[in-house]
Amino acid sequence: MMRLTNPNATKEAKRLFAFIASLRGKRILTGQQECGRHGDFDDEMRYIQSVTDSLPAIRGLDFIHDDYDGTVQRSKEWAAKGGIVSICWHWGAPPDGFGYPDSQKEIDMEASLTEGTDLHNAILRHMDRAAAALKELQEANIPVLWRPFHEFDGQWFWWGKGGAEPFIRLWRMMYDRYTNLHKLNNLIWVLGYSGELKDGWYPGDAYCDIVGTDDYSVGTNIKKYSWLYERFGDRKPIPYHECGPIPDPDDLIRDGAHWLWFLTWHTIHIKEQNTPEHLRHVYSHPYTITLEELRELYPQNT
């Protein structure tokens, strides 16, 4: 039986994790990343609803631009609708990076991991500010699919550019600080590989709960699913936590690509890489779970 790594996990986190794990080979959760590029964080959701008459089960949010208060508020609103909250973080490179371009800069990883350095202290300040936002969600009894340091093995973000060993130390440092110091027990730790899927980057079974990949190619990506399943399948649920073209549910069933959720990226990825006809097919398929059905399968008030 799969269990969360944090023995003090909240009942809400345990319940969500068990629900997700139970879906393998049976169903897939629909998901959509918000954007807010022009100040409208509901654009993607409205578009999906206008095309399919449904909403995704999972809403992807981001602490990008240090939008802690807004992310917390939208997370609460989504949870109130009965939805599942997923949060990633395009963390601008410390000490003072901001936004997506700065997340792709390079820093001295050894200094960042050495206690007492200015860079290490800056990293802790950034971590603690995000932890305070996540604590607000814990106080509201909202579990979070927490996906920090995503696409680490692609090595295009600062947290991966120093190589596997510093990344593993950084991941474990955040896990320890959030779990043991800040007592963030509402987090389900999602380890997000890139489409590169490189060996040697795994922080260990004790430091993550779910292991998946990001990939923007067409199809079910059964080879990537198989790569993950061979390494983690008996121990960790496996999602497709960023995509452009949404896999056809009929093809997922045929190939045995038992992703537990997909999360379509925003703007052109949902609107141009998926036709309205395909979206209607996906969101009406008996294999997929939308927000409307999620409320019945996984009611929040139990």
C-alpha positions in Angstrom: 0.0 0.0 0.0 1.3 3.4 -1.0 1.6 5.9 1.9 2.7 9.5 2.2 6.3 10.1 3.3 5.3 12.5 6.1 3.9 10.4 9.0 2.2 13.6 10.3 0.3 14.3 7.1 -3.1 15.8 7.5 -6.2 13.7 7.1 -7.0 15.7 4.0 -3.6 15.0 2.4 -3.8 11.3 3.2 -7.3 11.1 1.7 -6.4 12.9 -1.5 -3.2 10.8 -1.9 -5.2 7.6 -1.4 -7.9 8.7 -3.9 -5.3 9.5 -6.6 -3.4 6.3 -6.0 -6.7 4.3 -6.3 -7.2 5.5 -9.9 -4.3 3.8 -11.6 -5.5 1.9 -14.6 -9.1 3.0 -14.0 -9.4 6.7 -14.6 -7.4 9.9 -15.2 -7.9 13.3 -13.6 -8.2 16.3 -15.9 -6.0 19.3 -15.1 -5.3 22.8 -16.4 -2.6 25.3 -15.5 -3.7 28.9 -15.1 -1.7 31.8 -16.5 -2.8 35.3 -15.6 -0.4 36.8 -18.1 -2.8 39.7 -18.7 -4.2 39.7 -15.2 -7.0 37.2 -16.0 -6.3 34.0 -14.1 -9.5 32.3 -15.2 -9.1 32.6 -19.0 -8.1 29.0 -19.5 -10.8 27.7 -17.3 -13.5 29.8 -19.0 -12.2 28.6 -22.4 -12.4 24.9 -21.4 -15.9 25.4 -19.9 -17.1 27.3 -23.0 -15.9 24.4 -25.3 -16.7 21.4 -23.1 -19.4 22.5 -20.6 -17.0 21.2 -17.9 -14.1 22.3 -15.8 -10.9 20.4 -15.0 -10.5 18.5 -11.7 -7.1 19.9 -11.0 -6.1 23.6 -11.2 -2.4 24.3 -11.6 -1.1 27.4 -9.9 2.4 29.0 -9.6 4.2 31.1 -7.1 5.9 32.9 -10.0 6.3 36.6 -9.6 6.1 36.0 -5.8 2.3 35.9 -6.2 1.8 34.3 -2.8 -1.4 36.1 -1.7 -3.1 35.7 -5.1 -2.2 32.0 -5.4 -3.5 31.3 -1.9 -6.8 33.1 -2.6 -7.3 31.3 -5.9 -6.4 28.0 -4.3 -9.1 28.5 -1.7 -11.6 29.4 -4.3 -10.8 26.3 -6.3 -11.0 24.0 -3.3 -14.3 25.6 -2.4 -15.6 24.5 -5.8 -14.5 20.9 -4.9 -11.3 21.0 -7.0 -7.8 19.7 -6.4 -5.0 22.3 -6.0 -1.5 21.8 -7.6 1.2 24.4 -7.1 4.6 24.7 -8.8 7.1 27.5 -8.5 9.1 29.2 -11.2 11.4 30.5 -8.5 13.6 33.4 -9.7 17.2 32.7 -8.9 18.2 33.9 -5.4 19.1 36.3 -3.9 16.8 38.6 -5.8 15.5 36.9 -8.9 12.0 37.5 -10.1 9.8 35.7 -12.6 10.4 33.2 -15.4 13.5 34.6 -17.0 15.3 34.8 -13.7 14.4 31.2 -13.0 16.7 30.2 -15.8 19.8 32.0 -14.5 22.7 30.2 -12.8 23.8 30.5 -9.2 26.7 29.1 -7.2 24.9 26.0 -6.0 27.6 25.0 -3.5 27.4 28.4 -1.8 23.6 28.2 -1.8 23.8 25.0 0.1 26.4 26.1 2.6 25.1 27.4 5.9 26.1 31.0 6.8 26.6 32.2 3.2 24.5 35.2 2.0 23.1 33.0 -0.8 22.1 30.3 1.6 20.3 32.8 3.8 18.5 34.2 0.8 17.3 30.8 -0.2 16.0 30.2 3.3 14.1 33.5 3.2 12.5 32.7 -0.1 11.6 29.2 1.1 10.1 30.6 4.3 7.9 33.1 2.5 6.5 30.3 0.3 6.0 28.1 3.4 3.9 30.9 5.0 1.6 30.8 2.0 1.3 27.0 2.1 0.6 27.2 5.8 -2.4 29.4 5.1 -3.8 26.6 2.9 -3.0 24.0 5.7 -5.0 26.2 8.1 -7.9 26.1 5.6 -7.7 22.3 5.5 -6.6 22.3 1.8 -4.1 19.6 0.7 -1.7 20.7 -2.0 0.0 18.8 -4.8 3.3 20.6 -4.2 5.7 20.4 -7.2 8.8 22.5 -6.6 12.0 22.5 -8.6 10.2 21.0 -11.6 12.1 19.8 -14.8 15.2 19.6 -12.7 16.9 17.0 -14.9 16.4 19.3 -18.0 19.0 21.6 -16.4 17.5 24.8 -17.8 16.4 26.2 -14.4 18.9 27.3 -11.7 18.1 24.4 -9.4 19.2 21.9 -12.0 22.1 23.7 -13.6 24.6 22.6 -10.9 23.9 18.9 -11.6 22.2 16.1 -9.8 24.1 16.0 -6.5 23.4 19.7 -5.5 19.8 19.3 -6.7 19.2 16.3 -4.5 20.6 18.2 -1.5 18.4 21.2 -2.3 15.3 19.1 -2.6 16.0 17.3 0.7 16.8 20.6 2.4 13.4 22.0 1.4 11.6 18.8 2.4 13.2 18.8 5.8 12.6 22.5 6.4 9.0 22.4 5.3 8.1 19.1 7.0 10.1 19.3 10.2 10.5 23.0 10.9 7.4 24.5 9.4 5.2 21.5 10.0 3.6 21.7 6.6 1.6 18.5 6.8 -0.8 19.3 4.0 1.8 18.8 1.2 1.9 15.9 -1.2 5.4 16.1 -2.7 5.4 15.7 -6.4 8.8 15.1 -8.1 8.5 16.5 -11.6 11.0 15.2 -14.1 11.4 16.9 -17.5 10.9 15.0 -20.7 14.7 14.2 -20.6 14.2 11.5 -17.8 17.7 11.3 -16.6 18.8 8.7 -14.1 20.8 9.8 -11.0 18.5 12.7 -10.0 16.2 10.9 -7.6 16.2 12.4 -4.0 14.9 9.1 -2.5 11.7 7.4 -1.5 11.6 9.2 1.8 11.5 12.6 0.2 8.7 12.5 -2.4 5.3 11.0 -2.7 4.5 11.2 -6.4 6.8 11.0 -9.4 6.0 12.1 -12.9 7.1 13.9 -16.0 6.5 17.0 -18.2 6.4 16.5 -21.9 4.9 18.4 -24.8 4.9 15.9 -27.6 1.9 14.3 -29.2 0.6 10.9 -28.1 0.3 8.9 -24.9 4.1 9.0 -24.2 3.9 5.3 -23.2 7.8 5.1 -23.3 8.1 7.8 -20.7 5.4 6.2 -18.6 7.2 2.9 -18.8 10.5 4.5 -17.8 8.9 5.9 -14.7 6.9 2.8 -13.9 10.0 0.6 -14.1 11.7 2.7 -11.5 8.8 3.8 -9.2 5.6 2.2 -10.3 5.2 -0.1 -7.3 6.0 2.7 -4.9 4.8 6.0 -6.3 1.8 7.2 -8.3 2.8 8.5 -11.7 1.1 11.7 -13.3 1.7 13.5 -16.6 1.9 16.8 -14.8 2.6 19.1 -17.8 1.5 18.6 -21.3 0.6 20.5 -24.5 -1.4 18.1 -26.7 -3.7 16.1 -24.4 -3.5 12.3 -24.9 -6.6 10.7 -26.4 -8.2 8.6 -23.5 -8.9 5.8 -26.0 -5.2 5.7 -26.8 -4.2 5.8 -23.1 -6.3 2.7 -22.4 -5.0 0.9 -25.5 -1.3 1.6 -24.7 -1.6 1.0 -20.9 -0.3 4.5 -20.2 -1.9 4.8 -16.8 -1.1 8.4 -16.0 -3.1 9.5 -13.0 -3.6 13.0 -14.2 -2.7 15.3 -17.0 -2.2 19.0 -16.6 -2.3 21.0 -19.8 -0.1 24.1 -19.9 -1.7 27.5 -20.5 -2.3 29.9 -23.4 -1.3 28.4 -26.7 -1.0 24.9 -25.3 -4.6 24.5 -24.4 -6.0 26.8 -27.1 -3.9 26.0 -30.2 -2.4 22.5 -29.5 -5.8 21.0 -28.8 -8.8 21.4 -31.1 -12.3 22.1 -29.6 -13.4 18.8 -31.0 -10.5 17.0 -29.2 -11.3 18.8 -25.9 -14.9 17.8 -26.1 -13.8 14.2 -26.7 -11.4 14.2 -23.8 -13.7 16.0 -21.3 -16.7 13.9 -22.1 -14.9 10.5 -22.1 -15.8 8.0 -19.4 -12.1 7.5 -18.6 -11.6 11.1 -17.6 -12.7 12.8 -14.4 -13.7 16.4 -14.5 -14.5 18.8 -11.7 -18.2 18.0 -11.9 -17.6 14.2 -11.4 -14.9 14.8 -8.9 -17.4 16.4 -6.5 -19.3 13.1 -6.5 -16.3 10.8 -6.3 -14.3 12.8 -3.9 -16.6 15.1 -1.9 -14.7 17.7 0.1 -16.9 17.7 3.2 -16.4 14.0 4.2 
